[in-house]
Amino acid sequence: MKATYRAGLALAATAWLAGCATPADNRVDVILSTVQHAQENLNACIVDTYNDPQFEPLGTHMPMNMRGVSMDQLRDEHFATDDEITMLTLYEESAQACRKSYLAELRPIVPTVAALTETAYARNQEHLAELMQKKLSWGGYISGVVASYRGLNPKVAAEIKRLTIDLNQDRRSP
């Protein structure tokens, strides 16, 4: 009898606490968990692509994660060879699928973050096209991509903060 009473009490307390969460709280949780989940999926996909043995030669020119870029990679004045351009084309097909999935996961929940990210991806594609046309060196390409992401990160952080503040204000409104 005591066990049944405790179980019932625990269930009632859980239901009551769950009822305390406001729709704004739930939406903030959904936003944060979606962004985190999408980022984890993107990272795993990019790691798989980057670690594909056929793309190993590209590793001397570009890091898997732009936060890990070396000074040598930033100063690399070599232009991509025809073989590297062929590899880059194949690499980009796989990486593009990763990025599309990432955006598709973000778009329904945080469309503004998806739009900011899509703009950065488009800029990076322009840099890549210049690298493949031999108008830009490897170092120039890497520098451009790093700059894109450095510009994107604070914009995304500010947008998530704005959304969170807006939702918290909605919660306080009668």
N, CA and C atoms as a LAMMPS dump frame, in Angstrom:
ITEM: TIMESTEP
0
ITEM: NUMBER OF ATOMS
522
ITEM: BOX BOUNDS ff ff ff
-5.0000000000000000e+02 5.0000000000000000e+02
-5.0000000000000000e+02 5.0000000000000000e+02
-5.0000000000000000e+02 5.0000000000000000e+02
ITEM: ATOMS id mol type element x y z
1 1 1 N 0.825 -1.198 0
2 1 2 C 0 0 0
3 1 3 C 0.864 1.255 0
4 2 1 N 1.925 1.268 0.872
5 2 2 C 2.802 2.439 0.92
6 2 3 C 3.498 2.647 -0.419
7 3 1 N 3.937 1.563 -1.061
8 3 2 C 4.626 1.669 -2.351
9 3 3 C 3.69 2.256 -3.404
10 4 1 N 2.446 1.829 -3.384
11 4 2 C 1.467 2.353 -4.342
12 4 3 C 1.217 3.836 -4.094
13 5 1 N 1.101 4.202 -2.807
14 5 2 C 0.887 5.604 -2.439
15 5 3 C 2.065 6.464 -2.904
16 6 1 N 3.303 5.982 -2.647
17 6 2 C 4.504 6.737 -3.05
18 6 3 C 4.57 6.864 -4.567
19 7 1 N 4.283 5.79 -5.255
20 7 2 C 4.306 5.835 -6.723
21 7 3 C 3.278 6.83 -7.242
22 8 1 N 2.075 6.795 -6.627
23 8 2 C 1.031 7.745 -7.028
24 8 3 C 1.429 9.173 -6.732
25 9 1 N 2.043 9.388 -5.573
26 9 2 C 2.499 10.719 -5.193
27 9 3 C 3.595 11.207 -6.142
28 10 1 N 4.524 10.326 -6.475
29 10 2 C 5.603 10.688 -7.402
30 10 3 C 5.038 11.029 -8.777
31 11 1 N 4.081 10.25 -9.227
32 11 2 C 3.453 10.501 -10.519
33 11 3 C 2.706 11.834 -10.506
34 12 1 N 1.993 12.106 -9.438
35 12 2 C 1.266 13.368 -9.325
36 12 3 C 2.231 14.551 -9.286
37 13 1 N 3.331 14.421 -8.547
38 13 2 C 4.331 15.493 -8.469
39 13 3 C 4.953 15.739 -9.837
40 14 1 N 5.254 14.671 -10.547
41 14 2 C 5.845 14.807 -11.886
42 14 3 C 4.871 15.512 -12.826
43 15 1 N 3.61 15.108 -12.767
44 15 2 C 2.6 15.742 -13.621
45 15 3 C 2.445 17.213 -13.277
46 16 1 N 2.439 17.516 -11.975
47 16 2 C 2.302 18.911 -11.542
48 16 3 C 3.492 19.741 -12.016
49 17 1 N 4.731 19.19 -11.853
50 17 2 C 5.922 19.917 -12.277
51 17 3 C 5.947 20.104 -13.789
52 18 1 N 5.536 19.098 -14.509
53 18 2 C 5.505 19.219 -15.967
54 18 3 C 4.527 20.307 -16.378
55 19 1 N 3.444 20.455 -15.605
56 19 2 C 2.467 21.495 -15.883
57 19 3 C 2.992 22.881 -15.608
58 20 1 N 4.07 22.981 -14.828
59 20 2 C 4.654 24.288 -14.511
60 20 3 C 5.467 24.852 -15.664
61 21 1 N 5.887 23.994 -16.553
62 21 2 C 6.676 24.47 -17.689
63 21 3 C 5.751 25.222 -18.631
64 22 1 N 6.118 26.43 -18.94
65 22 2 C 5.296 27.246 -19.834
66 22 3 C 5.606 26.892 -21.278
67 23 1 N 4.702 27.223 -22.193
68 23 2 C 5.003 26.99 -23.61
69 23 3 C 6.294 27.693 -24.04
70 24 1 N 6.568 28.874 -23.473
71 24 2 C 7.813 29.581 -23.828
72 24 3 C 9.019 28.781 -23.375
73 25 1 N 8.96 28.202 -22.157
74 25 2 C 10.066 27.377 -21.666
75 25 3 C 10.301 26.204 -22.602
76 26 1 N 9.204 25.572 -22.993
77 26 2 C 9.307 24.419 -23.886
78 26 3 C 9.884 24.827 -25.235
79 27 1 N 9.493 25.967 -25.742
80 27 2 C 10.011 26.422 -27.042
81 27 3 C 11.495 26.746 -26.95
82 28 1 N 11.929 27.331 -25.844
83 28 2 C 13.359 27.596 -25.661
84 28 3 C 14.115 26.272 -25.641
85 29 1 N 13.597 25.292 -24.909
86 29 2 C 14.242 23.979 -24.856
87 29 3 C 14.319 23.345 -26.242
88 30 1 N 13.24 23.469 -27.008
89 30 2 C 13.203 22.9 -28.361
90 30 3 C 14.254 23.581 -29.235
91 31 1 N 14.337 24.893 -29.148
92 31 2 C 15.325 25.625 -29.948
93 31 3 C 16.733 25.177 -29.596
94 32 1 N 17.051 25.183 -28.318
95 32 2 C 18.411 24.842 -27.896
96 32 3 C 18.754 23.39 -28.212
97 33 1 N 17.823 22.485 -27.974
98 33 2 C 18.114 21.082 -28.257
99 33 3 C 18.211 20.826 -29.76
100 34 1 N 17.4 21.52 -30.556
101 34 2 C 17.461 21.355 -32.013
102 34 3 C 18.807 21.831 -32.548
103 35 1 N 19.237 22.998 -32.098
104 35 2 C 20.525 23.533 -32.556
105 35 3 C 21.653 22.588 -32.157
106 36 1 N 21.627 22.112 -30.924
107 36 2 C 22.676 21.204 -30.458
108 36 3 C 22.658 19.896 -31.243
109 37 1 N 21.482 19.313 -31.42
110 37 2 C 21.359 18.051 -32.144
111 37 3 C 21.804 18.206 -33.602
112 38 1 N 21.372 19.275 -34.231
113 38 2 C 21.751 19.522 -35.624
114 38 3 C 23.262 19.687 -35.752
115 39 1 N 23.868 20.404 -34.798
116 39 2 C 25.324 20.605 -34.821
117 39 3 C 26.06 19.28 -34.632
118 40 1 N 25.58 18.448 -33.723
119 40 2 C 26.203 17.138 -33.509
120 40 3 C 26.117 16.277 -34.77
121 41 1 N 24.958 16.293 -35.421
122 41 2 C 24.791 15.525 -36.662
123 41 3 C 25.7 16.056 -37.766
124 42 1 N 25.79 17.378 -37.871
125 42 2 C 26.666 17.982 -38.883
126 42 3 C 28.114 17.583 -38.625
127 43 1 N 28.55 17.712 -37.378
128 43 2 C 29.929 17.373 -37.042
129 43 3 C 30.244 15.918 -37.367
130 44 1 N 29.346 15.007 -37.008
131 44 2 C 29.568 13.583 -37.284
132 44 3 C 29.653 13.324 -38.787
133 45 1 N 28.788 13.962 -39.537
134 45 2 C 28.772 13.79 -40.994
135 45 3 C 30.069 14.325 -41.618
136 46 1 N 30.491 15.508 -41.18
137 46 2 C 31.717 16.097 -41.722
138 46 3 C 32.936 15.257 -41.336
139 47 1 N 32.97 14.756 -40.111
140 47 2 C 34.077 13.896 -39.683
141 47 3 C 34.158 12.66 -40.574
142 48 1 N 33 12.032 -40.84
143 48 2 C 32.986 10.856 -41.716
144 48 3 C 33.501 11.198 -43.107
145 49 1 N 33.082 12.322 -43.628
146 49 2 C 33.526 12.747 -44.959
147 49 3 C 35.018 13.035 -44.955
148 50 1 N 35.458 13.821 -43.989
149 50 2 C 36.867 14.224 -43.92
150 50 3 C 37.782 13.009 -43.752
151 51 1 N 37.324 12.02 -42.984
152 51 2 C 38.158 10.845 -42.711
153 51 3 C 38.106 9.782 -43.801
154 52 1 N 37.353 10.027 -44.848
155 52 2 C 37.325 9.109 -45.98
156 52 3 C 38.73 9.09 -46.588
157 53 1 N 39.343 7.914 -46.692
158 53 2 C 40.732 7.831 -47.169
159 53 3 C 40.992 8.507 -48.517
160 54 1 N 39.988 8.549 -49.385
161 54 2 C 40.211 9.166 -50.696
162 54 3 C 40.501 10.663 -50.591
163 55 1 N 40.096 11.279 -49.461
164 55 2 C 40.297 12.719 -49.297
165 55 3 C 41.508 13.064 -48.431
166 56 1 N 42.258 12.073 -48.032
167 56 2 C 43.405 12.301 -47.155
168 56 3 C 44.377 13.359 -47.684
169 57 1 N 44.677 13.388 -48.992
170 57 2 C 45.61 14.414 -49.485
171 57 3 C 45.14 15.857 -49.25
172 58 1 N 43.835 16.059 -49.119
173 58 2 C 43.32 17.415 -48.895
174 58 3 C 43.646 17.918 -47.486
175 59 1 N 43.904 17.002 -46.571
176 59 2 C 44.165 17.359 -45.177
177 59 3 C 45.376 18.246 -44.973
178 60 1 N 46.318 18.202 -45.889
179 60 2 C 47.484 19.083 -45.745
180 60 3 C 47.105 20.539 -45.986
181 61 1 N 46.059 20.751 -46.758
182 61 2 C 45.646 22.113 -47.093
183 61 3 C 44.516 22.642 -46.22
184 62 1 N 43.647 21.744 -45.772
185 62 2 C 42.481 22.209 -45.023
186 62 3 C 42.224 21.324 -43.812
187 63 1 N 41.902 21.958 -42.684
188 63 2 C 41.606 21.175 -41.479
189 63 3 C 40.17 20.644 -41.53
190 64 1 N 39.912 19.646 -40.705
191 64 2 C 38.557 19.122 -40.62
192 64 3 C 37.634 20.182 -40.02
193 65 1 N 38.136 20.901 -39.05
194 65 2 C 37.372 21.944 -38.366
195 65 3 C 38.157 23.241 -38.501
196 66 1 N 37.516 24.274 -38.946
197 66 2 C 38.219 25.532 -39.198
198 66 3 C 38.779 26.154 -37.919
199 67 1 N 38.317 25.682 -36.761
200 67 2 C 38.917 26.164 -35.51
201 67 3 C 40.317 25.593 -35.321
202 68 1 N 40.606 24.523 -36.054
203 68 2 C 41.905 23.88 -35.93
204 68 3 C 42.86 24.233 -37.049
205 69 1 N 42.6 25.309 -37.753
206 69 2 C 43.453 25.7 -38.873
207 69 3 C 44.842 26.096 -38.359
208 70 1 N 45.863 25.696 -39.119
209 70 2 C 47.238 26.026 -38.74
210 70 3 C 47.714 27.272 -39.494
211 71 1 N 48.753 27.868 -38.984
212 71 2 C 49.336 29.033 -39.665
213 71 3 C 49.863 28.631 -41.045
214 72 1 N 50.417 27.427 -41.146
215 72 2 C 50.906 26.955 -42.445
216 72 3 C 49.764 26.884 -43.46
217 73 1 N 48.593 26.43 -43.02
218 73 2 C 47.45 26.349 -43.925
219 73 3 C 46.971 27.744 -44.325
220 74 1 N 46.999 28.664 -43.392
221 74 2 C 46.58 30.035 -43.711
222 74 3 C 47.558 30.724 -44.66
223 75 1 N 48.831 30.362 -44.578
224 75 2 C 49.847 31.001 -45.426
225 75 3 C 50.141 30.234 -46.709
226 76 1 N 49.427 29.139 -46.938
227 76 2 C 49.678 28.29 -48.103
228 76 3 C 49.359 29.069 -49.385
229 77 1 N 50.38 29.363 -50.167
230 77 2 C 50.201 30.141 -51.398
231 77 3 C 50.042 29.273 -52.635
232 78 1 N 49.995 27.965 -52.453
233 78 2 C 49.825 27.057 -53.584
234 78 3 C 48.391 27.093 -54.088
235 79 1 N 48.267 26.939 -55.383
236 79 2 C 46.947 26.799 -55.983
237 79 3 C 46.602 25.317 -56.033
238 80 1 N 45.343 25.003 -56.046
239 80 2 C 44.909 23.612 -56.11
240 80 3 C 45.338 23.007 -57.444
241 81 1 N 45.842 21.781 -57.374
242 81 2 C 46.204 21.056 -58.595
243 81 3 C 44.925 20.483 -59.208
244 82 1 N 45.032 20.02 -60.435
245 82 2 C 43.869 19.422 -61.083
246 82 3 C 43.364 18.202 -60.305
247 83 1 N 44.295 17.377 -59.79
248 83 2 C 43.893 16.218 -58.983
249 83 3 C 43.185 16.664 -57.697
250 84 1 N 43.679 17.711 -57.079
251 84 2 C 43.044 18.22 -55.859
252 84 3 C 41.659 18.785 -56.16
253 85 1 N 41.515 19.419 -57.293
254 85 2 C 40.213 19.96 -57.69
255 85 3 C 39.214 18.823 -57.893
256 86 1 N 39.664 17.725 -58.502
257 86 2 C 38.799 16.552 -58.676
258 86 3 C 38.384 16.005 -57.317
259 87 1 N 39.36 15.9 -56.383
260 87 2 C 39.047 15.429 -55.026
261 87 3 C 38.099 16.38 -54.315
262 88 1 N 38.338 17.676 -54.465
263 88 2 C 37.48 18.68 -53.832
264 88 3 C 36.041 18.576 -54.328
265 89 1 N 35.88 18.305 -55.607
266 89 2 C 34.542 18.155 -56.17
267 89 3 C 33.812 17.001 -55.492
268 90 1 N 34.485 15.871 -55.343
269 90 2 C 33.882 14.712 -54.679
270 90 3 C 33.651 14.986 -53.194
271 91 1 N 34.624 15.618 -52.551
272 91 2 C 34.499 15.971 -51.139
273 91 3 C 33.291 16.876 -50.924
274 92 1 N 33.16 17.871 -51.779
275 92 2 C 32.068 18.836 -51.646
276 92 3 C 30.699 18.189 -51.818
277 93 1 N 30.608 17.172 -52.68
278 93 2 C 29.332 16.469 -52.831
279 93 3 C 28.895 15.874 -51.5
280 94 1 N 29.839 15.231 -50.808
281 94 2 C 29.519 14.641 -49.502
282 94 3 C 29.277 15.703 -48.451
283 95 1 N 30.148 16.702 -48.377
284 95 2 C 30.019 17.759 -47.375
285 95 3 C 28.742 18.565 -47.61
286 96 1 N 28.378 18.763 -48.862
287 96 2 C 27.161 19.513 -49.182
288 96 3 C 25.932 18.782 -48.647
289 97 1 N 25.942 17.465 -48.746
290 97 2 C 24.826 16.686 -48.198
291 97 3 C 24.74 16.876 -46.681
292 98 1 N 25.876 16.946 -46.016
293 98 2 C 25.905 17.195 -44.565
294 98 3 C 25.292 18.558 -44.251
295 99 1 N 25.698 19.562 -45.001
296 99 2 C 25.205 20.924 -44.753
297 99 3 C 23.709 21.044 -45.051
298 100 1 N 23.249 20.374 -46.115
299 100 2 C 21.815 20.404 -46.444
300 100 3 C 20.987 19.786 -45.321
301 101 1 N 21.457 18.671 -44.794
302 101 2 C 20.747 18.027 -43.683
303 101 3 C 20.71 18.935 -42.462
304 102 1 N 21.808 19.604 -42.204
305 102 2 C 21.901 20.535 -41.079
306 102 3 C 20.864 21.647 -41.226
307 103 1 N 20.831 22.253 -42.382
308 103 2 C 19.876 23.334 -42.622
309 103 3 C 18.435 22.831 -42.554
310 104 1 N 18.192 21.635 -43.076
311 104 2 C 16.843 21.067 -43.047
312 104 3 C 16.393 20.807 -41.61
313 105 1 N 17.325 20.456 -40.743
314 105 2 C 16.982 20.227 -39.341
315 105 3 C 16.702 21.55 -38.616
316 106 1 N 17.446 22.591 -38.968
317 106 2 C 17.278 23.893 -38.319
318 106 3 C 16.043 24.658 -38.814
319 107 1 N 15.816 24.616 -40.105
320 107 2 C 14.835 25.506 -40.748
321 107 3 C 13.448 25.507 -40.102
322 108 1 N 12.869 24.357 -39.736
323 108 2 C 11.515 24.423 -39.155
324 108 3 C 11.463 25.047 -37.752
325 109 1 N 12.549 24.994 -37.02
326 109 2 C 12.559 25.448 -35.626
327 109 3 C 13.188 26.829 -35.486
328 110 1 N 14.299 27.044 -36.168
329 110 2 C 15.012 28.331 -36.095
330 110 3 C 15.372 28.787 -37.515
331 111 1 N 14.374 29.218 -38.282
332 111 2 C 14.622 29.586 -39.676
333 111 3 C 15.617 30.739 -39.821
334 112 1 N 15.655 31.633 -38.849
335 112 2 C 16.6 32.754 -38.948
336 112 3 C 18.041 32.271 -38.819
337 113 1 N 18.272 31.295 -37.955
338 113 2 C 19.618 30.722 -37.808
339 113 3 C 19.986 29.966 -39.086
340 114 1 N 19.026 29.243 -39.636
341 114 2 C 19.273 28.531 -40.895
342 114 3 C 19.629 29.514 -42.006
343 115 1 N 18.923 30.634 -42.068
344 115 2 C 19.198 31.641 -43.109
345 115 3 C 20.585 32.255 -42.936
346 116 1 N 20.963 32.562 -41.713
347 116 2 C 22.317 33.099 -41.457
348 116 3 C 23.375 32.095 -41.894
349 117 1 N 23.151 30.84 -41.549
350 117 2 C 24.113 29.777 -41.883
351 117 3 C 24.179 29.573 -43.386
352 118 1 N 23.044 29.609 -44.028
353 118 2 C 22.992 29.433 -45.484
354 118 3 C 23.773 30.54 -46.197
355 119 1 N 23.699 31.75 -45.683
356 119 2 C 24.447 32.87 -46.257
357 119 3 C 25.95 32.624 -46.137
358 120 1 N 26.384 32.132 -44.98
359 120 2 C 27.809 31.82 -44.798
360 120 3 C 28.233 30.69 -45.727
361 121 1 N 27.388 29.675 -45.87
362 121 2 C 27.705 28.576 -46.782
363 121 3 C 27.843 29.08 -48.22
364 122 1 N 26.974 29.986 -48.627
365 122 2 C 27.045 30.538 -49.984
366 122 3 C 28.355 31.295 -50.187
367 123 1 N 28.745 32.061 -49.182
368 123 2 C 30.018 32.794 -49.257
369 123 3 C 31.189 31.811 -49.384
370 124 1 N 31.132 30.729 -48.62
371 124 2 C 32.197 29.725 -48.691
372 124 3 C 32.226 29.038 -50.049
373 125 1 N 31.069 28.86 -50.66
374 125 2 C 31.017 28.272 -51.996
375 125 3 C 31.675 29.197 -53.022
376 126 1 N 31.531 30.501 -52.822
377 126 2 C 32.212 31.458 -53.707
378 126 3 C 33.721 31.336 -53.562
379 127 1 N 34.184 31.212 -52.32
380 127 2 C 35.627 31.027 -52.096
381 127 3 C 36.107 29.728 -52.741
382 128 1 N 35.311 28.673 -52.595
383 128 2 C 35.672 27.377 -53.172
384 128 3 C 35.749 27.464 -54.691
385 129 1 N 34.793 28.145 -55.288
386 129 2 C 34.809 28.301 -56.755
387 129 3 C 36.078 29.022 -57.194
388 130 1 N 36.477 30.043 -56.45
389 130 2 C 37.71 30.771 -56.789
390 130 3 C 38.942 29.886 -56.61
391 131 1 N 38.931 29.03 -55.6
392 131 2 C 40.041 28.083 -55.414
393 131 3 C 40.097 27.116 -56.598
394 132 1 N 38.944 26.598 -56.994
395 132 2 C 38.901 25.623 -58.088
396 132 3 C 39.206 26.244 -59.449
397 133 1 N 38.979 27.54 -59.573
398 133 2 C 39.316 28.247 -60.81
399 133 3 C 40.754 28.77 -60.775
400 134 1 N 41.442 28.464 -59.702
401 134 2 C 42.839 28.866 -59.482
402 134 3 C 42.995 30.39 -59.435
403 135 1 N 41.961 31.048 -58.944
404 135 2 C 42.015 32.492 -58.711
405 135 3 C 42.411 32.785 -57.27
406 136 1 N 42.324 31.761 -56.426
407 136 2 C 42.587 31.901 -55.001
408 136 3 C 43.477 30.744 -54.564
409 137 1 N 44.47 31.049 -53.746
410 137 2 C 45.356 29.999 -53.224
411 137 3 C 44.632 29.229 -52.118
412 138 1 N 45.242 28.124 -51.69
413 138 2 C 44.68 27.368 -50.571
414 138 3 C 44.563 28.259 -49.332
415 139 1 N 45.605 29.009 -49.05
416 139 2 C 45.585 29.891 -47.884
417 139 3 C 44.508 30.952 -47.992
418 140 1 N 44.314 31.489 -49.184
419 140 2 C 43.256 32.473 -49.402
420 140 3 C 41.885 31.867 -49.195
421 141 1 N 41.725 30.642 -49.679
422 141 2 C 40.458 29.936 -49.489
423 141 3 C 40.186 29.706 -48.007
424 142 1 N 41.164 29.155 -47.3
425 142 2 C 41.003 28.857 -45.877
426 142 3 C 40.743 30.145 -45.096
427 143 1 N 41.462 31.198 -45.418
428 143 2 C 41.251 32.479 -44.731
429 143 3 C 39.828 32.994 -44.937
430 144 1 N 39.321 32.859 -46.151
431 144 2 C 37.962 33.294 -46.437
432 144 3 C 36.92 32.491 -45.676
433 145 1 N 37.113 31.169 -45.605
434 145 2 C 36.17 30.309 -44.887
435 145 3 C 36.225 30.614 -43.383
436 146 1 N 37.416 30.764 -42.84
437 146 2 C 37.564 31.1 -41.419
438 146 3 C 36.859 32.422 -41.125
439 147 1 N 37.045 33.405 -41.987
440 147 2 C 36.387 34.709 -41.792
441 147 3 C 34.868 34.563 -41.832
442 148 1 N 34.356 33.738 -42.741
443 148 2 C 32.905 33.511 -42.819
444 148 3 C 32.372 32.948 -41.508
445 149 1 N 33.057 31.936 -40.99
446 149 2 C 32.578 31.314 -39.751
447 149 3 C 32.778 32.222 -38.545
448 150 1 N 33.837 32.985 -38.538
449 150 2 C 34.028 33.935 -37.434
450 150 3 C 32.939 35.001 -37.447
451 151 1 N 32.476 35.358 -38.609
452 151 2 C 31.376 36.306 -38.708
453 151 3 C 30.04 35.659 -38.371
454 152 1 N 29.892 34.392 -38.703
455 152 2 C 28.632 33.684 -38.472
456 152 3 C 28.396 33.391 -36.993
457 153 1 N 29.398 32.919 -36.295
458 153 2 C 29.202 32.474 -34.915
459 153 3 C 28.576 33.528 -34.003
460 154 1 N 29.065 34.766 -33.985
461 154 2 C 28.415 35.746 -33.111
462 154 3 C 26.994 36.109 -33.572
463 155 1 N 26.75 36.041 -34.874
464 155 2 C 25.395 36.323 -35.38
465 155 3 C 24.415 35.245 -34.913
466 156 1 N 24.843 33.996 -34.982
467 156 2 C 23.984 32.896 -34.532
468 156 3 C 23.752 33 -33.026
469 157 1 N 24.817 33.261 -32.278
470 157 2 C 24.679 33.403 -30.821
471 157 3 C 23.72 34.541 -30.477
472 158 1 N 23.842 35.656 -31.179
473 158 2 C 22.964 36.807 -30.928
474 158 3 C 21.515 36.47 -31.297
475 159 1 N 21.312 35.74 -32.372
476 159 2 C 19.954 35.38 -32.787
477 159 3 C 19.321 34.415 -31.789
478 160 1 N 20.068 33.454 -31.313
479 160 2 C 19.528 32.515 -30.32
480 160 3 C 19.211 33.269 -29.023
481 161 1 N 20.066 34.199 -28.653
482 161 2 C 19.813 35.008 -27.46
483 161 3 C 18.54 35.836 -27.658
484 162 1 N 18.388 36.436 -28.833
485 162 2 C 17.207 37.239 -29.123
486 162 3 C 15.94 36.392 -29.04
487 163 1 N 15.983 35.216 -29.632
488 163 2 C 14.815 34.329 -29.595
489 163 3 C 14.472 33.939 -28.161
490 164 1 N 15.493 33.635 -27.395
491 164 2 C 15.287 33.251 -25.993
492 164 3 C 14.689 34.398 -25.193
493 165 1 N 15.213 35.602 -25.381
494 165 2 C 14.673 36.776 -24.679
495 165 3 C 13.233 37.017 -25.089
496 166 1 N 12.94 36.938 -26.385
497 166 2 C 11.574 37.146 -26.865
498 166 3 C 10.616 36.122 -26.247
499 167 1 N 11.037 34.876 -26.195
500 167 2 C 10.175 33.838 -25.63
501 167 3 C 9.988 34.043 -24.126
502 168 1 N 11.041 34.444 -23.455
503 168 2 C 10.92 34.728 -22.01
504 168 3 C 9.999 35.909 -21.757
505 169 1 N 10.039 36.905 -22.617
506 169 2 C 9.124 38.046 -22.474
507 169 3 C 7.689 37.604 -22.737
508 170 1 N 7.495 36.725 -23.72
509 170 2 C 6.164 36.181 -23.985
510 170 3 C 5.617 35.464 -22.76
511 171 1 N 6.481 34.769 -22.06
512 171 2 C 6.077 34.008 -20.875
513 171 3 C 5.584 34.943 -19.773
514 172 1 N 6.224 36.104 -19.655
515 172 2 C 5.871 37.062 -18.603
516 172 3 C 4.628 37.876 -18.919
517 173 1 N 4.306 37.933 -20.22
518 173 2 C 3.127 38.716 -20.627
519 173 3 C 1.852 37.997 -20.196
520 174 1 N 0.85 38.772 -19.753
521 174 2 C -0.423 38.145 -19.33
522 174 3 C -1.198 37.592 -20.485
